[in-house]
Amino acid sequence: MTSYVCARKECRKEIDEKKLATLPGIKCPYCGYRILYKKRPVIIKRIKAI
């Protein structure tokens, strides 16, 4: 499941995809800010360079 983080410095709350789908439009349900970042996965992908 994908999670997002609010970009507002004072908020920085983590929002899951289910909660985001219930709201009209894309915005933080806590502060109303409209810029969200997709949280990076914990697993690091390594690609061998040729």
DSSP file (Angstrom, degrees, kcal/mol; ACC not computed):
  #  RESIDUE AA STRUCTURE BP1 BP2  ACC     N-H-->O    O-->H-N    N-H-->O    O-->H-N    TCO  KAPPA ALPHA  PHI   PSI    X-CA   Y-CA   Z-CA
    1    1 A M              0   0    0      0, 0.0     2,-0.3     0, 0.0    15,-0.0   0.000 360.0 360.0 360.0 138.7    0.0    0.0    0.0
    2    2 A T        -     0   0    0     39,-0.0    15,-1.5    36,-0.0     2,-0.3  -0.624 360.0-166.5 -87.0 140.9    1.2    3.5   -0.9
    3    3 A S  E     -A   16   0A   0     -2,-0.3    36,-2.5    36,-0.3     2,-0.3  -0.936   3.4-153.7-126.4 154.5    1.5    6.2    1.7
    4    4 A Y  E     -AB  15  38A   0     11,-3.4    11,-3.4    -2,-0.3     2,-0.4  -0.858   5.3-143.6-125.1 157.3    2.0    9.9    1.2
    5    5 A V  E     -AB  14  37A   0     32,-2.8    32,-2.9    -2,-0.3     9,-0.2  -0.980  25.2-115.5-124.5 134.2    3.5   12.6    3.4
    6    6 A C  E     - B   0  36A   0      7,-2.2    30,-0.2    -2,-0.4     6,-0.1  -0.443  17.1-145.7 -66.3 137.9    2.2   16.2    3.6
    7    7 A A        +     0   0    0     28,-2.3     2,-0.2    -2,-0.1    -1,-0.1   0.600  65.5 109.7 -83.7 -12.2    4.8   18.7    2.3
    8    8 A R    >>  -     0   0    0     27,-0.3     4,-1.5     1,-0.1     3,-0.6  -0.490  68.6-138.4 -69.1 129.9    3.8   21.5    4.8
    9    9 A K  T 34 S+     0   0    0      1,-0.2    -1,-0.1    -2,-0.2    -3,-0.0   0.834 100.2  47.6 -60.7 -37.2    6.6   21.9    7.3
   10   10 A E  T 34 S+     0   0    0      1,-0.1    -1,-0.2     2,-0.0    -2,-0.1   0.755 120.2  37.1 -75.9 -24.8    4.3   22.3   10.3
   11   11 A C  T <4  +     0   0    0     -3,-0.6    -2,-0.2     2,-0.1    -4,-0.1   0.948  59.5 161.9 -92.9 -69.5    2.2   19.2    9.4
   12   12 A R     <  +     0   0    0     -4,-1.5     2,-0.1     1,-0.2    -3,-0.1   0.754  27.5 162.7  49.5  32.3    4.3   16.4    8.0
   13   13 A K        -     0   0    0     -5,-0.1    -7,-2.2    -8,-0.1     2,-0.5  -0.476  39.2-122.2 -78.6 151.4    1.5   13.8    8.7
   14   14 A E  E     -A    5   0A   0     -9,-0.2     2,-0.4    -2,-0.1    -9,-0.2  -0.833  27.4-167.9 -96.5 129.0    1.6   10.5    6.9
   15   15 A I  E     -A    4   0A   0    -11,-3.4   -11,-3.4    -2,-0.5     2,-0.1  -0.967  10.5-142.1-121.0 129.2   -1.6    9.7    4.9
   16   16 A D  E  >  -A    3   0A   0     -2,-0.4     4,-1.7   -13,-0.2   -13,-0.2  -0.455  28.2-107.9 -86.7 165.7   -2.4    6.2    3.5
   17   17 A E  H  > S+     0   0    0    -15,-1.5     4,-1.6     1,-0.2   -14,-0.1   0.818 115.0  57.0 -63.6 -34.7   -4.0    5.7    0.1
   18   18 A K  H  > S+     0   0    0      1,-0.2     4,-0.9     2,-0.2    -1,-0.2   0.927 108.3  45.8 -63.7 -45.6   -7.4    4.6    1.5
   19   19 A K  H  > S+     0   0    0      1,-0.2     4,-0.6     2,-0.2     3,-0.4   0.861 111.4  53.2 -66.6 -35.6   -7.8    7.9    3.5
   20   20 A L  H >< S+     0   0    0     -4,-1.7     3,-0.7     1,-0.2    -1,-0.2   0.834 103.6  57.2 -67.8 -33.2   -6.7    9.9    0.5
   21   21 A A  H 3< S+     0   0    0     -4,-1.6    -1,-0.2     1,-0.2    -2,-0.2   0.756  99.2  59.7 -70.7 -25.0   -9.3    8.2   -1.7
   22   22 A T  H 3< S+     0   0    0     -4,-0.9    -1,-0.2    -3,-0.4    -2,-0.2   0.709  93.0  81.0 -77.0 -19.2  -12.2    9.2    0.5
   23   23 A L  S << S-     0   0    0     -3,-0.7     2,-0.6    -4,-0.6     5,-0.0  -0.602  87.6-114.4 -88.2 146.2  -11.5   13.0    0.1
   24   24 A P  S    S-     0   0    0      0, 0.0    -2,-0.1     0, 0.0    -1,-0.1  -0.702  87.1  -7.6 -76.6 121.3  -12.6   15.0   -2.9
   25   25 A G  S    S-     0   0    0     -2,-0.6     2,-0.7    -4,-0.1    -2,-0.1  -0.219 102.7 -62.7  82.9 179.9   -9.4   16.1   -4.7
   26   26 A I  S    S+     0   0    0      8,-0.1     2,-0.3    -2,-0.0    -1,-0.1  -0.911  78.3 119.9-109.9 111.4   -5.9   15.5   -3.4
   27   27 A K        -     0   0    0     -2,-0.7     7,-0.2    -7,-0.1     6,-0.1  -0.979  67.3 -83.6-160.9 161.8   -5.1   17.4   -0.2
   28   28 A C     >  -     0   0    0      5,-2.8     4,-1.7    -2,-0.3    -2,-0.0  -0.539  30.1-147.6 -70.7 128.2   -4.0   16.7    3.3
   29   29 A P  T  4 S+     0   0    0      0, 0.0    -1,-0.1     0, 0.0   -14,-0.0   0.667  94.9  49.2 -71.5 -14.5   -7.0   15.8    5.5
   30   30 A Y  T  4 S+     0   0    0      3,-0.1    -2,-0.0   -17,-0.0     0, 0.0   0.886 131.7   6.5 -90.9 -45.2   -5.3   17.4    8.6
   31   31 A C  T  4 S-     0   0    0      2,-0.1    -1,-0.0   -23,-0.0   -20,-0.0   0.581  90.5-120.8-117.9 -13.4   -4.2   20.9    7.3
   32   32 A G     <  +     0   0    0     -4,-1.7     2,-0.1     1,-0.3     0, 0.0   0.503  55.4 154.1  86.4   3.8   -5.7   21.1    3.7
   33   33 A Y        -     0   0    0      1,-0.1    -5,-2.8    -6,-0.1    -1,-0.3  -0.416  37.7-148.1 -67.5 142.3   -2.3   21.6    2.0
   34   34 A R        +     0   0    0     -7,-0.2     2,-0.6    -2,-0.1    -1,-0.1   0.368  69.3  87.1 -99.5   4.8   -2.4   20.4   -1.6
   35   35 A I        +     0   0    0      2,-0.0   -28,-2.3    -7,-0.0     2,-0.4  -0.924  51.9 171.8-109.8 120.6    1.2   19.2   -2.0
   36   36 A L  E     -B    6   0A   0     -2,-0.6     2,-0.4   -30,-0.2   -30,-0.2  -0.956  20.2-146.4-125.9 143.9    1.9   15.6   -1.0
   37   37 A Y  E     -B    5   0A   0    -32,-2.9   -32,-2.8    -2,-0.4     2,-0.4  -0.875  22.2-119.7-107.1 142.3    5.1   13.5   -1.4
   38   38 A K  E     -B    4   0A   0     -2,-0.4   -34,-0.2   -34,-0.2     2,-0.2  -0.686  35.1-118.3 -78.7 129.6    5.0    9.8   -2.1
   39   39 A K        -     0   0    0    -36,-2.5   -36,-0.3    -2,-0.4    -1,-0.1  -0.468  28.2-117.9 -70.9 136.1    6.9    8.0    0.8
   40   40 A R        -     0   0    0     -2,-0.2    -1,-0.1     1,-0.1     2,-0.0  -0.439  29.7-108.5 -73.8 146.2   10.0    6.1   -0.4
   41   41 A P        -     0   0    0      0, 0.0    -1,-0.1     0, 0.0   -39,-0.0  -0.338  17.3-127.2 -71.6 158.1   10.1    2.3    0.2
   42   42 A V  S    S+     0   0    0      2,-0.1     2,-0.3    -2,-0.0    -2,-0.0   0.833  87.9  84.9 -73.3 -33.8   12.4    0.9    2.8
   43   43 A I  S    S-     0   0    0      1,-0.0     2,-0.5     2,-0.0     0, 0.0  -0.533  73.5-143.4 -75.2 131.4   14.0   -1.6    0.3
   44   44 A I        -     0   0    0     -2,-0.3     2,-0.4     2,-0.0    -2,-0.1  -0.850  10.0-143.0 -97.5 125.5   16.8   -0.1   -1.7
   45   45 A K        -     0   0    0     -2,-0.5     2,-0.5     2,-0.0    -2,-0.0  -0.738  13.3-162.3 -88.3 131.7   17.0   -1.3   -5.3
   46   46 A R        -     0   0    0     -2,-0.4     2,-0.5     2,-0.0    -2,-0.0  -0.965   2.9-166.8-116.7 128.7   20.5   -1.8   -6.7
   47   47 A I        -     0   0    0     -2,-0.5     2,-0.4     0, 0.0    -2,-0.0  -0.960  22.5-125.0-117.0 128.7   21.1   -2.0  -10.4
   48   48 A K        -     0   0    0     -2,-0.5     2,-0.3     1,-0.0    -2,-0.0  -0.580  23.7-139.0 -75.8 124.5   24.4   -3.2  -11.8
   49   49 A A              0   0    0     -2,-0.4    -1,-0.0     1,-0.1     0, 0.0  -0.617 360.0 360.0 -83.5 141.1   26.0   -0.7  -14.2
   50   50 A I              0   0    0     -2,-0.3    -1,-0.1     0, 0.0    -2,-0.0   0.417 360.0 360.0-100.0 360.0   27.6   -2.1  -17.3
